[in-house]
Amino acid sequence: MTREQLEHAIRAACAVSGDTELLVFGSQAILGTFPEAPEDLRASIEVDVQAKNLSDRTDFIDGALGELSQFHATHGFYVHGVSIDSATLPIGWENRTVAISSLQGTKGNIGHCLEAHDLAVSKLVANREKDRAFVTTLLVEKLIDGEMLMARVEALPVSAERRESIRRWVRLTLEDLV
């Protein structure tokens, strides 16, 4: 996915939902902070969003723009309308989002993308191989800072055992990168 495609997704999802703001929280939220992110980080053809002010209309987004929709067939990517509650995020994430808005690309609508460290820890909570690879790439490319990542892990609303497991993964990964 490209930044232009993300802006198109924001524009289309806002039109479908009737909202002027979205929360963008899947892997493609990285394009908020890093519009020219490495290709490995932009591999997904899906963008996860929730209507910010009209969250009850998020299902409309998935129905009109989701996987196997006409939008997907036409543009080669799709918009997954899903509740942000499906992601486990560190406390305070709402205050760190990165806004994407332009007159041409988003038609003035706003996509509030997760900040890169918040996105990374949400991926580590999910703990899928592709998510760990995503975070490793963020670290290798120096797009996120190890100390800040650890601080965000501490702000996760998860059990102490889960937090320690994530900390251990981050420590070992950082050691491997030295």
C-alpha positions as CSV (number, residue, x, y, z in Angstrom):
1,M,0.0,0.0,0.0
2,T,1.1,3.5,-0.7
3,R,0.4,6.8,1.2
4,E,-1.9,7.8,-1.7
5,Q,-3.8,4.5,-1.4
6,L,-4.2,5.1,2.3
7,E,-5.5,8.6,1.7
8,H,-8.0,7.1,-0.9
9,A,-9.1,4.6,1.8
10,I,-9.6,7.4,4.3
11,R,-11.6,9.4,1.8
12,A,-13.8,6.5,0.8
13,A,-14.4,5.2,4.3
14,C,-15.4,8.7,5.5
15,A,-17.8,8.9,2.6
16,V,-19.4,5.6,3.4
17,S,-19.6,6.1,7.2
18,G,-20.7,9.8,7.0
19,D,-17.9,10.6,9.5
20,T,-15.1,13.1,8.8
21,E,-12.6,11.3,11.0
22,L,-11.2,7.7,11.2
23,L,-9.0,5.8,13.5
24,V,-6.4,3.9,11.5
25,F,-4.7,1.1,13.4
26,G,-3.6,-1.8,11.3
27,S,-0.1,-2.1,9.9
28,Q,-0.7,0.5,7.3
29,A,-1.1,3.1,10.0
30,I,2.7,3.3,9.7
31,L,2.2,5.5,6.6
32,G,1.0,8.2,9.0
33,T,4.4,8.6,10.6
34,F,6.5,7.3,7.6
35,P,4.8,8.1,4.3
36,E,7.7,6.4,2.5
37,A,8.0,3.4,4.8
38,P,10.1,0.5,3.5
39,E,8.2,-1.8,1.2
40,D,8.2,-4.7,3.7
41,L,6.1,-2.6,6.0
42,R,3.7,-1.6,3.3
43,A,3.0,-5.2,2.0
44,S,-0.5,-5.4,3.3
45,I,-3.4,-4.7,1.0
46,E,-5.7,-4.0,3.9
47,V,-6.2,-1.0,6.1
48,D,-8.0,-1.3,9.4
49,V,-10.2,1.6,10.4
50,Q,-13.0,2.7,12.7
51,A,-15.2,5.7,12.2
52,K,-14.1,7.9,15.1
53,N,-17.2,9.9,15.9
54,L,-19.8,7.5,14.4
55,S,-18.3,4.2,15.5
56,D,-21.7,2.5,15.0
57,R,-21.3,3.1,11.3
58,T,-18.0,1.2,11.0
59,D,-19.7,-1.9,9.7
60,F,-20.9,0.1,6.7
61,I,-17.2,0.6,5.8
62,D,-16.5,-3.1,5.9
63,G,-19.6,-3.9,3.8
64,A,-18.9,-1.3,1.1
65,L,-15.1,-1.3,1.0
66,G,-14.0,-4.6,2.6
67,E,-12.4,-7.7,1.3
68,L,-14.0,-9.1,-1.9
69,S,-16.0,-5.8,-2.4
70,Q,-16.2,-4.0,-5.7
71,F,-13.8,-1.4,-4.2
72,H,-11.3,-4.2,-3.5
73,A,-11.6,-5.6,-7.0
74,T,-11.3,-2.1,-8.6
75,H,-8.4,-0.8,-6.5
76,G,-6.4,-3.8,-5.4
77,F,-6.7,-3.0,-1.7
78,Y,-9.5,-2.9,0.8
79,V,-10.7,-1.2,3.9
80,H,-11.5,-3.3,6.9
81,G,-14.0,-1.6,9.1
82,V,-13.4,-3.0,12.5
83,S,-13.6,-1.7,16.1
84,I,-10.3,-0.4,17.5
85,D,-11.2,-2.4,20.6
86,S,-9.9,-5.4,18.6
87,A,-6.4,-4.1,19.2
88,T,-4.7,-3.9,22.5
89,L,-3.1,-0.5,22.8
90,P,-0.9,1.2,25.4
91,I,-2.5,3.8,27.7
92,G,-2.5,7.2,26.2
93,W,-2.4,6.1,22.5
94,E,-5.2,8.5,21.7
95,N,-3.0,11.5,22.4
96,R,-0.2,10.3,20.1
97,T,-2.0,9.6,16.8
98,V,-0.6,11.1,13.6
99,A,-3.2,12.9,11.5
100,I,-3.4,12.5,7.8
101,S,-5.5,15.1,6.0
102,S,-5.2,16.9,2.7
103,L,-7.6,18.7,0.5
104,Q,-6.9,16.5,-2.5
105,G,-6.1,13.0,-1.0
106,T,-8.6,12.8,1.8
107,K,-10.9,15.6,0.8
108,G,-10.3,17.3,4.2
109,N,-11.2,14.2,6.1
110,I,-8.8,13.1,8.8
111,G,-7.3,9.7,9.4
112,H,-5.8,9.4,12.9
113,C,-3.0,6.8,12.5
114,L,-1.5,5.0,15.4
115,E,2.0,6.4,16.3
116,A,4.7,3.9,15.3
117,H,5.6,2.8,18.9
118,D,2.0,2.3,19.8
119,L,1.5,0.3,16.5
120,A,4.5,-1.8,17.3
121,V,3.4,-2.8,20.8
122,S,-0.1,-3.6,19.5
123,K,1.6,-5.9,17.0
124,L,3.6,-7.6,19.8
125,V,0.5,-8.2,21.8
126,A,-1.0,-10.0,18.7
127,N,2.2,-12.0,18.6
128,R,1.8,-13.5,15.1
129,E,4.9,-14.2,13.1
130,K,4.1,-11.5,10.6
131,D,3.6,-9.0,13.5
132,R,7.0,-9.9,15.0
133,A,8.6,-9.5,11.6
134,F,6.9,-6.1,11.2
135,V,8.3,-4.9,14.5
136,T,11.8,-6.3,13.8
137,T,11.8,-4.3,10.5
138,L,10.8,-1.2,12.4
139,L,13.8,-1.7,14.7
140,V,16.3,-2.7,12.0
141,E,15.3,0.4,9.9
142,K,15.6,2.5,13.1
143,L,12.0,3.8,12.7
144,I,11.3,3.1,16.3
145,D,13.5,3.4,19.4
146,G,14.0,0.4,21.7
147,E,13.7,2.3,24.9
148,M,10.5,4.0,23.8
149,L,9.2,0.7,22.7
150,M,9.9,-0.7,26.2
151,A,8.1,2.3,27.8
152,R,5.0,1.6,25.7
153,V,5.1,-2.1,26.7
154,E,4.9,-0.9,30.3
155,A,1.7,1.1,29.4
156,L,-0.1,-2.0,28.0
157,P,-3.3,-3.1,29.8
158,V,-2.2,-6.7,29.9
159,S,-1.3,-9.2,32.5
160,A,2.1,-9.0,34.2
161,E,3.0,-12.4,32.6
162,R,2.1,-11.2,29.1
163,R,4.0,-7.9,29.6
164,E,7.1,-9.8,30.7
165,S,6.9,-12.1,27.7
166,I,6.8,-9.0,25.4
167,R,9.6,-7.4,27.2
168,R,11.7,-10.5,26.9
169,W,11.0,-10.6,23.1
170,V,12.0,-7.0,22.7
171,R,15.2,-7.4,24.8
172,L,16.3,-10.5,22.8
173,T,15.5,-8.8,19.5
174,L,17.4,-5.7,20.4
175,E,20.4,-7.8,21.5
176,D,20.4,-9.7,18.2
177,L,20.5,-6.4,16.3
178,V,23.6,-5.1,18.0
